[in-house]
């Protein structure tokens, strides 16, 4: 029985780098597609809350449930904050965290020059 336990543990240890490598491949593909290597999005938190690889953010679930295809989930609003995943990625905010969203800057009010009369 001890020998069987040892073999199971040994196999698990040998497979760990392969599993971690497979997961980081998705992050590398994401960074290549969206040019995010030097941003806060270059982390496991993109798909896993607090980096916990046993759980998934809403963006991580969307990615898993759509054949791991980034293009397919770009128009979705995975976290329900009113912004598409692509809009959030371009703004460098997490598309799976509803409290992290793009800042909207209101347009400037234009004022007519003093010598121009504006009819209401």
C-alpha positions in Angstrom: 0.0 0.0 0.0 2.9 2.4 0.8 4.4 1.7 -2.6 1.1 2.6 -4.3 0.8 5.8 -2.4 4.4 6.7 -3.3 3.7 6.0 -7.0 0.5 8.2 -7.0 2.4 11.1 -5.3 5.3 10.7 -7.7 3.0 10.8 -10.7 1.3 13.9 -9.3 4.6 15.7 -8.8 5.7 14.8 -12.3 2.5 16.1 -13.8 2.4 19.4 -11.9 4.8 21.3 -14.2 2.9 20.1 -17.3 -0.4 21.3 -15.9 1.0 24.7 -14.8 2.7 25.1 -18.2 -0.5 24.4 -20.0 -2.3 27.0 -18.0 0.4 29.7 -18.5 0.1 29.0 -22.3 -3.3 30.6 -22.2 -1.9 33.7 -20.5 0.9 33.9 -23.0 -1.6 33.7 -25.9 -3.7 36.4 -24.2 -0.7 38.7 -23.8 0.3 38.2 -27.4 -3.1 38.9 -28.7 -3.8 42.0 -26.6 -0.2 43.3 -26.0 -0.7 43.1 -22.3 2.6 41.6 -21.1 3.7 44.8 -19.3 0.3 45.4 -17.7 -1.5 44.4 -14.6 -3.5 41.9 -16.7 -0.4 39.7 -17.1 -1.3 37.5 -14.1 -3.3 34.4 -13.3 -5.8 36.8 -11.7 -7.2 37.4 -15.2 -9.0 34.0 -15.0 -8.6 33.0 -11.4 -9.7 35.1 -8.4 -6.7 35.9 -6.2 -4.6 33.5 -8.4 -6.5 30.5 -7.0 -6.2 28.1 -9.9 -9.0 26.0 -8.4 -11.6 28.7 -9.1 -12.5 30.9 -12.1 -13.5 34.5 -12.5 -16.5 35.1 -14.8 -14.1 35.9 -17.6 -12.2 32.6 -16.9 -15.5 30.7 -17.1 -16.5 32.5 -20.3 -13.2 31.5 -21.8 -13.6 27.9 -20.7 -17.2 27.7 -21.9 -16.4 29.1 -25.4 -13.8 26.6 -26.5 -11.0 28.8 -25.0 -11.4 31.3 -27.9 -10.6 34.9 -27.0 -12.2 36.3 -30.1 -15.6 34.7 -29.3 -15.8 36.3 -25.8 -14.5 39.8 -26.8 -18.1 41.2 -27.3 -19.4 39.6 -24.0 -19.6 41.5 -20.7 -18.5 38.6 -18.5 -18.6 40.5 -15.2 -21.8 42.4 -16.0 -20.4 45.9 -15.4 -21.7 47.3 -18.6 -18.4 47.1 -20.6 -17.5 44.4 -23.1 -14.5 42.2 -22.4 -12.6 43.8 -25.3 -13.3 47.3 -24.0 -12.0 46.3 -20.6 -8.9 44.6 -21.9 -8.1 47.7 -24.1 -8.6 49.9 -21.0 -6.3 47.5 -19.0 -9.0 46.6 -16.5 -10.0 43.0 -15.5 -12.9 41.7 -17.6 -13.9 39.3 -14.9 -14.0 41.7 -12.0 -17.1 43.9 -11.9 -15.5 46.5 -9.6 -12.6 47.0 -12.0 -13.9 48.9 -15.1 -12.8 51.6 -17.5 -13.0 55.2 -16.3 -15.4 57.3 -18.4 -14.3 60.8 -19.0 -17.2 63.1 -19.8 -16.8 65.2 -23.0 -15.8 68.8 -22.5 -18.5 71.4 -22.7 -17.9 73.7 -25.6 -18.5 77.4 -25.0 -19.3 79.8 -27.7 -16.9 82.8 -28.0 -18.1 86.0 -26.3 -18.6 87.7 -29.6 -20.9 84.9 -31.0 -24.6 84.9 -30.2 -26.1 81.4 -29.8 -29.8 81.1 -30.4 -31.5 78.7 -28.0 
